[in-house]
Amino acid sequence: MIRVPGLVTAICNKITAYDDISTPGHCTFDSLLKSMASEVDSRPQKLIDIIKEKIENNNQFFSLEFYPPKTFNGATNLMGIIGRLNEHCTPLFCNITWKPSQDPMSDKCQQEPSTLLVSAAAKDLYGQDIMIHIPSANTTKSQVVEHLIRAKDLGIRSVLAVRGQEEESPGLRDDGFDYTVDLVKLIKTEFGDDFTVGVVGYLASSNVESYEEDLKHLKEEVDAGADLIITQMFFEVKTFFKFKEDCQRFGINVPIIPAIFPIQNFNSLRQLKRSSRVDIPQWLLDILTPMKDDDTAVINYGIKYAAEMCKQLLESGQVHGLHLYTLNRETSVSEILKKLCIYHMTDEQDSGLRKFPWMPGPALARRGRMEHVRPIFWTSRPRSYMIRTSDWDEYPNGRWGDSSAASFGELKDYHLALLGTHKSQQELLNMWGRELNSVEDVCEIFVCYLTGKKNRHGFQVTELPWNQDELAPETLPFVDKLAHINKHGILTINSQPNVNAAPSTDPVAGWGRPGGYVFQKAYLEFFTSEEIVMCLYEVLQDFPLVNYHMVNFSGKEDATNANVYSSIAVTWGVFPGSEIIQPTVVDPIAYQFWKDEAFALWKHQWGSIYPEKSKSREVIDTIHSTYYLVNLVDNDYVAGNQLFDILDIVLKKLGKI
């Protein structure tokens, strides 16, 4: 039986919300009890309960450890690494090491990515269970409480209490911690059972007295409420088993997860031996010495030996979970998991076909592989879409449904940073213009992106803030038409041609299972000036089969001829033995959320590369403040695509062509 503090009060509060609970159509007291029980059951399961359940059922698991990079470019790369690993294997949780936030309660980007920022992004983006490190050294009680309040708000419910540095001199600060056990006690006192609390197990060393003292402290930490132990790295399996036996001798009975460190570099290994309390056997150094100048050989041996250790641990029957240090690199960890048959490659039978016409988001397995429908706006930004829908309990399957029911999460400032490009500021300046003097300079960048031609500085434009990948194959047949309208101030960020009953195996338009047929309505989305929008609005009155939606950055100017509470299917497919699938829609309400993101990218990713108050920044700010975001749907997919003809009429009326 689950005990819920304040359950009676909560029920009474719910009852008072009804004038008369006996009135037909209102809930009864019995239904309220069932509703409350359902809410309790739906609470996220604690990490320690999941671990215990896996051990009880003899199921194996693994976790990964990352650290916050020094730059946001590095953080963007890290999100990619976590995403790719999630595509092929599913860690039970990820550890993020400690880097304090200057302002834990802020969603704004700070000078460097913090533990909370990286953790929140990984959780929002991939649904990843996160355990954050918090050290007892060099932190204050108020700092820890503030970080954990914020972590709890972000949905992070696991903490690894670590020593950090300078714990040899306890009692230096009144608001600090003398020992790690004091940190564990604070977490339990302030937050009760809200967090799963892990601590670090320091393995046997040549200093017997120090090792026994470590075990004594570890026992105190467990008695204070620590739920599990993650060991320090080690390089011989027998070292772990001795530690496990010694823990039992001290009466420590919580789950113990061994940590594996894939050797990456000979010199760093020697440095590790000198600077830490890790015992590195001489025989291992002797094996690595002949290859010390060949990093590839050292890495390959590190992968091979780490995998052998993992196999021995798992096959012992005493270990169910492994913790792998990644050093923010994916190759070694991926290869180790492959050798353990945990890393799953893409099914070769399906590798040649797209499952859906939009780019798959990473960690699809975490969405139950049941998501079949998305608004077309996020076609090229799947990670952003996954963040904005990360709190959804269910995902659209078969059709989009009532658009008014969609609730998109807010895209935080740090999300925009971490979902940005991995390129440096100088690389972006080379691509997007070292200096912008007019909107025409921006148009030139869009044209270069579409055509593949080098810009005036001699650099190719391989991406834009809204499109970080090369052009889709279906775009290539009408790229000249796109370049034409972009040259004249219609800055396109999304498009698709009309398709009428193309085979699902078609190399360009095809998607889904073989044997089907796919259909598309022509679609175009772009930024453009108020002058062009006003003229376009007038011209469109003569084209009743074209739906439009025009909105400025504030949302005060908003015009559409579509039903705002109904979505428009723009892609669908017919397949043997199944219902019609409509994976892509234009949805007016979703468009309002997308426009905020689309406009923000002008300033956050393009304008930010220029100095404040510069002419270049002024050009980008002007586009952001005065332009409209427009989408057009040509519903007559059989007759063809008349969207470019419509835009040519507009440009001619305005004397631009």
Salt bridges, closest charged atoms under 4 A:
ASP30 OD2 - LYS34 NZ 3.56
GLU39 OE2 - LYS14 NZ 2.54
GLU65 OE1 - HIS133 NE2 3.57
GLU65 OE1 - HIS323 NE2 2.88
ASP107 OD1 - ARG150 NH2 2.16
ASP107 OD2 - LYS412 NZ 3.17
GLU112 OE1 - LYS99 NZ 3.11
ASP124 OD2 - HIS415 NE2 2.84
ASP193 OD1 - LYS188 NZ 3.55
ASP194 OD2 - LYS152 NZ 2.61
GLU212 OE2 - ARG249 NH2 3.11
GLU213 OE2 - HIS217 NE2 3.53
ASP214 OD1 - ARG163 NH2 2.71
ASP214 OD2 - ARG277 NH2 2.39
GLU220 OE1 - HIS217 ND1 3.40
ASP223 OD1 - LYS219 NZ 3.20
ASP227 OD2 - LYS188 NZ 3.84
ASP246 OD2 - LYS242 NZ 2.76
ASP246 OD1 - ARG249 NH2 3.25
GLU308 OE2 - LYS304 NZ 2.98
GLU330 OE2 - ARG84 NH2 2.59
GLU335 OE2 - LYS338 NZ 3.23
GLU371 OE1 - ARG367 NE 2.87
GLU371 OE2 - ARG374 NE 3.21
GLU410 OE1 - LYS412 NZ 3.27
ASP413 OD1 - HIS604 NE2 3.00
ASP441 OD1 - ARG456 NH2 2.97
GLU444 OE1 - ARG456 NH2 2.54
GLU463 OE1 - LYS423 NZ 3.21
GLU531 OE1 - LYS656 NZ 3.49
ASP558 OD1 - HIS549 NE2 2.80
ASP596 OD1 - LYS595 NZ 2.90
GLU597 OE2 - ARG381 NE 2.80
GLU597 OE1 - ARG388 NH1 3.13
GLU618 OE2 - LYS615 NZ 3.77
ASP648 OD1 - HIS484 NE2 3.07
